[in-house]
């Protein structure tokens, strides 16, 4: 089980890197790239899987922190979905949507690291 948790944590971190890195790469011309969308989905799936595994092991979890992180992750996923939909339609992605994806990712990373 330790190996599965390590793989999930690795993928979870890659998802965060895809979202945040994509935001920084496009900071001057804000948009939502496909890797930010994939990263948002990867964050949601791996985060929920990790919580499920830890719950099954009767580990002590901070449910308030997890709830906050899930709400932020859903915000990221919704903003990334809207941004990707606009890109596919050939429309310009608003600065607010593009920065919401990256900014919320930064907040979610800070919550994960700083909330103990």
HELIX and SHEET records of a PDB file:
HELIX    1   1 UNK A    2  UNK A   25  1                                  24    
HELIX    2   2 UNK A   34  UNK A   56  1                                  23    
HELIX    3   3 UNK A   63  UNK A   88  1                                  26    
HELIX    4   4 UNK A   95  UNK A  114  1                                  20    
END                                                                             
